Structure formats: C-alpha cells, structure tokens
Amino acid sequence: MRTLTIILLAYAGSIGCAWAQGQDGTPGERNLQIIAELLPGLYDNANQAYFEQRLNYPEDQRHARLQVSIEAVDEPELGDVVFSYQAYPAGGALASARQLWALAPDDDPLLVRMRIYDMEGPTYLEACDVLWRREVGQFSGASASPACPMTVQLDPSALWVATEDARPDQLKRARSFSCYADIPGVAGGRDEPFDRYQINDMHDQGGLQWFTTKDGEREIGITLRNVEWPMNNEEGAFTRNSLVMYVLERTADGVKTHTYGWTEPRAERIGLNLQWLLVNCYIVSNRDVRPFFD
C-alpha cells in the first residue's frame, strides 16, 4: 500500500510539471506566428487601379497597377522568420523592388520587429525597421525612423503598403485558379467534337491569360477579378462585391469584351457557356475533389 501511494504521488508530481505555469510567452511572440502565417502570398492592386480611374481621381493621385509576391525563404543568418518581398509593375518582368523582410519578437513584449534588407548583398537598411502591433481586425506596422517612412497593414484578405506620404497600395490577396476553355461550348450532354484549351496560372485579382484557337484565327482572353466596390453603382442600393469572369478577344480594332458573369466573391469556381465558347475556372478540379453527399 505504501509503495502504491509513492507511485501515485510521483505520477501526480509529473502531471503537475506537465501543467506547470511559468511558460507564458509574450503577445509579440504569438503575433509573430500569426503574421508569419498570413504574410506569404501573391497580392495585386488591380481593384484599386481600376476604381481610381473610374472615380476620376487626378492623374497624379492614381496608383499604377502593382503585383507583389511574398515568399518564405531560408536565410538563417538573418533570422528564423524571413520573407522575400518582390514588387512588379503591370506587365513587367523585372521587379521594381526586391527586399528581404526578417521578423522577430521585439524587446517590447507587445511588438514584432521587422528588419529590411536589400536583396543585393543582402544589405541591412538600418533606418527602415518596421514595428508591427496587433489591432482589432488587423496588424499594422510603421517604421521606427522618419528617415525611412513606411506603414503597412495586414489582414487575411489584403496587405496595404505606403511609403513617405503617399496613399497606400491596396494589395488584395490573390487566390490561384486553373481554367479551361472549350470551343465550341458543348452542353446538354450532346456528343459533339470540341477543342479544349488549358489555362493555368490564373488568379482572381486581375489575372489575365490569352490563348490562340487551333485554326490560328482568333486570340481569346480570360480574366478573373474579385471586385470590391469602394462606392455603390446604383442610387439607394448597396452594391455587393463579386467574383467576375470576363471573356475578351483581340481584334484588328483592339480588345473586345464579349461578355462577363459574376458570382459570390468567395466562390471557388465560376463558368460561362456562350455556346461558341465554354469557360470553367476552379480552385479544385472535379478530378481532384473528394466526393460528398448533398
């Protein structure tokens, strides 16, 4: 009996060690984990660039189209959490900005410090540290020195970046889609021949891909854009955001819009059938989706 008591006391002691307090980290350490999960992705300000033109912003206040890629990289000499930041102007193959962002808990337990390096070298930009903090629905950051002004905001759907006194680039997070186009757009189970054109590397923040028909006579473009309205397009109504698909064609007179259709902004697939053309875009292919009961 005495032996059993000793065993039970030892077991209870081991449980007490497993549940011991005193292992609390800081809010900054937890926030770093969340930022590291949210930050990577492909971002694009297509929505901002389009609506600034539609709203007739002065030319010098309009944002040029910008795409940003952020990826985790292995740079142990810079820290455990490092990302590459590369910004590309519309249609550009060369990055206009190439940096490394190294994040770590700050001495202030509420903050996360981001050190910025020029990729060439890499060279540490000493005046450009950004301090991130948690807010109600987002993370926000600002440079610690006025010599290198920068503010950032991050939430699950977007990254906003501003330098100096400029209004921020509103970079929406893009989702990757695959698409195919069938010509003609056979429907209703009809047994008719058609040609299929596979369209890869599409995204829903203004992604645009072109293909030439097999007879070489037509050049068709498919684009997706997750439209987030900054204003309403009907008096007395509230315009809801939408995922929109456009069908374009290059002609001798320029680019022609054949049609467009829309669905809920978080939809994972969207399609159109114009009879002469069928387009289907999806995040998960019917060949890969797991069967379900409904």
C-alpha positions as CSV (number, residue, x, y, z in Angstrom):
1,M,0.0,0.0,0.0
2,R,2.9,2.3,0.9
3,T,4.5,1.6,-2.5
4,L,1.3,2.3,-4.4
5,T,1.0,5.7,-2.5
6,I,4.5,6.6,-3.5
7,I,3.8,5.8,-7.2
8,L,0.6,7.8,-7.2
9,L,2.3,10.8,-5.6
10,A,5.2,10.6,-8.2
11,Y,2.6,10.4,-11.0
12,A,0.8,13.4,-9.6
13,G,4.0,15.3,-9.4
14,S,4.8,14.5,-13.0
15,I,1.4,15.8,-14.1
16,G,2.0,19.0,-12.1
17,C,5.2,19.5,-14.0
18,A,3.4,19.0,-17.4
19,W,0.8,21.5,-16.4
20,A,3.2,23.9,-14.7
21,Q,2.6,27.7,-15.3
22,G,5.5,30.0,-15.9
23,Q,5.8,29.0,-19.6
24,D,3.9,32.0,-20.9
25,G,5.3,33.8,-23.9
26,T,4.7,37.4,-24.9
27,P,1.9,38.7,-27.1
28,G,4.6,39.7,-29.6
29,E,5.8,36.0,-29.9
30,R,2.3,34.9,-30.6
31,N,1.6,37.7,-33.1
32,L,4.8,36.8,-34.9
33,Q,3.4,33.3,-35.5
34,I,0.2,34.7,-36.9
35,I,2.0,37.3,-39.1
36,A,4.3,34.5,-40.5
37,E,1.2,32.5,-41.4
38,L,-0.7,35.5,-43.0
39,L,2.1,37.3,-44.9
40,P,3.1,34.9,-47.7
41,G,1.1,35.1,-50.9
42,L,0.5,36.8,-54.2
43,Y,-1.0,40.3,-53.9
44,D,-2.3,42.7,-56.6
45,N,-3.9,46.2,-56.5
46,A,-5.9,45.7,-59.8
47,N,-9.1,46.7,-57.9
48,Q,-7.6,49.9,-56.6
49,A,-6.1,50.9,-60.0
50,Y,-9.4,50.3,-61.8
51,F,-11.7,52.2,-59.4
52,E,-9.3,55.2,-59.1
53,Q,-9.7,55.6,-62.9
54,R,-13.4,55.0,-62.8
55,L,-13.8,57.6,-59.9
56,N,-11.8,60.1,-62.0
57,Y,-9.0,60.6,-59.5
58,P,-6.5,63.2,-60.6
59,E,-3.8,61.6,-62.8
60,D,-1.1,62.3,-60.2
61,Q,-3.0,60.6,-57.5
62,R,-3.8,57.3,-59.3
63,H,-1.9,54.2,-58.4
64,A,-0.2,52.2,-61.2
65,R,-1.0,48.5,-61.3
66,L,1.3,46.6,-59.0
67,Q,1.7,42.9,-58.2
68,V,3.7,41.7,-55.1
69,S,5.0,38.3,-54.3
70,I,5.9,37.4,-50.7
71,E,7.6,34.0,-50.0
72,A,9.3,32.4,-47.1
73,V,13.0,32.0,-47.6
74,D,15.8,30.2,-45.8
75,E,18.2,32.8,-44.6
76,P,19.3,31.6,-41.2
77,E,22.0,34.4,-40.8
78,L,19.1,36.9,-40.9
79,G,16.8,35.0,-38.5
80,D,14.2,32.2,-38.2
81,V,11.4,34.1,-40.0
82,V,12.5,35.7,-43.3
83,F,10.4,36.5,-46.4
84,S,11.3,37.8,-49.8
85,Y,9.3,40.8,-51.0
86,Q,9.2,41.4,-54.7
87,A,7.1,44.1,-56.4
88,Y,6.3,44.0,-60.2
89,P,4.7,46.9,-62.2
90,A,1.9,45.9,-64.5
91,G,3.2,43.8,-67.4
92,G,6.8,44.0,-66.1
93,A,9.1,41.0,-65.9
94,L,11.6,42.9,-63.8
95,A,10.9,43.6,-60.1
96,S,10.8,47.3,-59.1
97,A,11.6,46.4,-55.5
98,R,13.4,43.3,-54.1
99,Q,13.8,43.1,-50.4
100,L,14.2,40.6,-47.6
101,W,11.9,41.0,-44.5
102,A,13.3,39.4,-41.3
103,L,10.8,39.3,-38.4
104,A,11.4,38.6,-34.8
105,P,9.9,39.5,-31.4
106,D,10.9,43.0,-30.3
107,D,12.2,44.0,-26.8
108,D,8.8,45.5,-26.3
109,P,6.7,42.3,-25.5
110,L,3.7,43.7,-27.5
111,L,5.6,44.3,-30.7
112,V,7.2,42.4,-33.6
113,R,10.3,44.0,-35.2
114,M,10.8,43.7,-39.0
115,R,14.3,44.4,-40.3
116,I,14.5,45.1,-44.0
117,Y,17.4,44.1,-46.3
118,D,18.1,45.0,-49.9
119,M,18.4,41.6,-51.7
120,E,21.7,42.7,-53.2
121,G,24.2,41.6,-50.6
122,P,21.9,41.4,-48.7
123,T,22.4,44.9,-47.2
124,Y,20.7,45.9,-44.0
125,L,18.7,49.1,-44.3
126,E,19.3,50.4,-40.8
127,A,16.8,53.2,-40.7
128,C,13.9,51.1,-42.1
129,D,12.9,48.8,-39.2
130,V,9.1,48.4,-39.0
131,L,7.4,47.7,-35.7
132,W,4.2,45.6,-36.0
133,R,1.4,45.6,-33.5
134,R,-1.9,43.8,-33.2
135,E,-5.1,45.8,-33.7
136,V,-8.8,44.7,-33.6
137,G,-9.0,43.3,-37.1
138,Q,-5.5,43.6,-38.5
139,F,-1.8,44.0,-37.9
140,S,-0.3,47.4,-38.5
141,G,3.3,48.5,-38.7
142,A,5.3,51.6,-39.0
143,S,9.0,52.4,-39.5
144,A,10.8,53.3,-36.3
145,S,12.6,56.2,-38.0
146,P,11.3,59.2,-40.1
147,A,14.4,58.8,-42.3
148,C,12.8,55.7,-43.9
149,P,9.0,56.2,-43.7
150,M,6.9,53.1,-44.2
151,T,3.5,52.0,-42.9
152,V,1.9,48.6,-43.5
153,Q,-1.4,46.9,-42.7
154,L,-2.1,43.2,-42.9
155,D,-5.3,41.2,-42.5
156,P,-6.4,37.8,-44.0
157,S,-7.5,39.5,-47.3
158,A,-5.0,42.2,-48.0
159,L,-1.7,43.9,-47.5
160,W,-1.6,47.7,-47.7
161,V,1.9,49.3,-48.0
162,A,2.7,53.1,-48.0
163,T,6.0,54.9,-48.2
164,E,6.6,58.5,-47.4
165,D,3.3,60.5,-47.6
166,A,1.7,58.6,-50.4
167,R,-1.7,56.8,-50.1
168,P,-1.1,53.1,-49.6
169,D,-1.0,50.5,-52.4
170,Q,-4.1,48.4,-51.6
171,L,-2.8,45.0,-52.4
172,K,-5.5,42.3,-52.3
173,R,-4.5,38.7,-51.6
174,A,-5.0,36.6,-54.8
175,R,-6.3,33.1,-55.0
176,S,-4.9,30.7,-57.6
177,F,-7.3,29.2,-60.2
178,S,-7.0,26.9,-63.1
179,C,-9.3,27.2,-66.1
180,Y,-10.1,25.5,-69.4
181,A,-11.9,26.8,-72.5
182,D,-13.9,24.5,-74.9
183,I,-14.6,25.6,-78.4
184,P,-17.5,25.2,-79.2
185,G,-19.2,25.2,-75.8
186,V,-20.9,21.8,-76.0
187,A,-23.7,21.4,-73.4
188,G,-26.7,19.3,-72.6
189,G,-24.8,16.0,-73.0
190,R,-24.6,16.4,-76.7
191,D,-22.0,14.2,-78.4
192,E,-20.1,16.8,-80.4
193,P,-16.4,17.3,-81.0
194,F,-14.7,20.3,-79.4
195,D,-11.2,21.6,-78.8
196,R,-10.0,22.2,-75.2
197,Y,-7.5,24.9,-74.2
198,Q,-6.0,24.5,-70.7
199,I,-5.3,27.8,-68.9
200,N,-3.0,27.6,-65.9
201,D,-1.5,30.2,-63.6
202,M,-4.7,32.3,-63.2
203,H,-5.6,34.4,-60.2
204,D,-8.6,36.3,-59.1
205,Q,-7.1,39.8,-58.7
206,G,-7.0,40.7,-62.4
207,G,-5.3,37.6,-63.7
208,L,-5.4,37.5,-67.5
209,Q,-4.4,34.7,-69.8
210,W,-4.6,34.6,-73.6
211,F,-4.8,31.6,-76.0
212,T,-4.9,31.3,-79.8
213,T,-7.5,29.0,-81.3
214,K,-6.1,25.9,-83.1
215,D,-7.0,27.4,-86.5
216,G,-4.8,30.4,-85.6
217,E,-7.6,32.9,-86.5
218,R,-8.7,34.1,-83.0
219,E,-7.0,35.2,-79.8
220,I,-9.2,34.8,-76.8
221,G,-8.5,36.2,-73.3
222,I,-10.0,35.1,-70.0
223,T,-9.6,37.3,-66.9
224,L,-10.8,37.0,-63.3
225,R,-11.2,39.8,-60.8
226,N,-12.6,39.8,-57.3
227,V,-14.4,43.2,-57.4
228,E,-14.5,45.1,-54.1
229,W,-16.6,48.2,-54.6
230,P,-15.5,51.4,-53.0
231,M,-18.8,53.0,-53.9
232,N,-22.3,51.9,-55.0
233,N,-23.3,51.7,-58.7
234,E,-27.0,52.4,-58.1
235,E,-28.6,55.2,-56.1
236,G,-30.3,54.0,-52.9
237,A,-28.8,50.5,-53.2
238,F,-25.8,48.7,-51.6
239,T,-23.6,47.1,-54.3
240,R,-22.3,43.7,-53.2
241,N,-18.7,42.5,-54.0
242,S,-18.4,39.8,-56.7
243,L,-16.0,37.4,-58.4
244,V,-16.2,38.4,-62.1
245,M,-15.1,36.5,-65.2
246,Y,-14.6,38.3,-68.5
247,V,-14.2,36.9,-72.0
248,L,-12.1,39.1,-74.3
249,E,-10.8,38.9,-77.8
250,R,-8.0,40.7,-79.6
251,T,-9.2,42.1,-82.9
252,A,-7.9,44.4,-85.6
253,D,-9.8,47.2,-83.8
254,G,-8.4,46.5,-80.4
255,V,-9.6,44.4,-77.4
256,K,-13.3,43.5,-77.5
257,T,-15.2,42.3,-74.4
258,H,-17.6,39.6,-75.4
259,T,-19.3,39.1,-72.1
260,Y,-18.8,38.8,-68.3
261,G,-20.5,37.0,-65.5
262,W,-20.3,37.1,-61.7
263,T,-20.8,35.1,-58.5
264,E,-20.2,35.4,-54.8
265,P,-16.7,36.8,-54.1
266,R,-15.5,33.7,-52.1
267,A,-16.8,31.2,-54.7
268,E,-14.2,28.5,-55.6
269,R,-15.4,28.1,-59.2
270,I,-17.1,30.1,-61.9
271,G,-18.1,29.3,-65.5
272,L,-19.7,30.7,-68.6
273,N,-21.1,29.0,-71.7
274,L,-21.6,31.2,-74.8
275,Q,-22.3,28.2,-77.0
276,W,-19.4,29.0,-79.3
277,L,-17.2,29.0,-76.2
278,L,-17.4,27.4,-72.7
279,V,-15.0,28.6,-69.9
280,N,-14.7,26.9,-66.5
281,C,-12.3,28.2,-63.8
282,Y,-11.8,26.5,-60.4
283,I,-9.6,26.2,-57.4
284,V,-10.0,22.4,-57.1
285,S,-10.6,20.3,-60.3
286,N,-13.5,17.9,-60.5
287,R,-10.9,15.2,-61.0
288,D,-9.3,16.1,-57.6
289,V,-12.3,17.0,-55.4
290,R,-13.4,14.3,-52.9
291,P,-17.0,13.0,-53.4
292,F,-19.6,14.3,-51.0
293,F,-23.2,13.8,-50.3
294,D,-25.8,16.5,-50.8
